[in-house]
Amino acid sequence: MSAPQAAEKPEPSARDALGWFCFVLHLAIVGYAVVGWLTPWRGGLIFYLCYVPLLPVQWQLNRTSCLLNNIETWLRTGRWRNPANPEEGAFLLRLVESVLGLHPSRGQMDMIIYSLLGVFWLLALSHLYFWL
C-alpha cells in the first residue's frame, strides 16, 4: 500500500469493553426490530407489535437520540448527552456509512428507518392474524 493510499484510509475507532457491549446490544436491538416479526409465538408477536412503535416514540421523546447512547454517555461522563460521540443519535447512520459506504442525510435515514419499521410492523400484524 502506498503512502497516499494509507493516508486516505480512516483510522478505526477503538472501542473499550463498554463501547463493545453497547455496540453489540444496539445491533441486537436493531436485529430484533428487523426479524422479530418472524417469531412463531402469539405472545412474542404481540410484544413485537408493542416494541416496534416504541422505538421511534423513544427517539422523538429523547430528541432523536437513543436511550442506550445516553446511558453509555452517562456512565462515561456523568452527563446525559455527549456531542463529541458520533454515534449518539446516529447509530444506524454510522452503521450504514461504515458497512455500506453510503452517506445518506439524516432525513433520508429517518425516511428509510420509519418506512422499514412500518413494513416490519405490518408483517408482524399479518403474521399474527393470518399465519398462526
Secondary structure, 3 states (H helix, E strand, C coil): CCHHHHHHCCCCCCCCHHHHHHHHHHHHHHHHHHHHHHCCCHHHHHHHHHHHHHHHHHHHHCCCCCHHHHHHHHHHHCCCCCCCCCCCCCHHHHHHHHHHCCCCCHHHHHHHHHHHHHHHHHHHHHHHHHHC
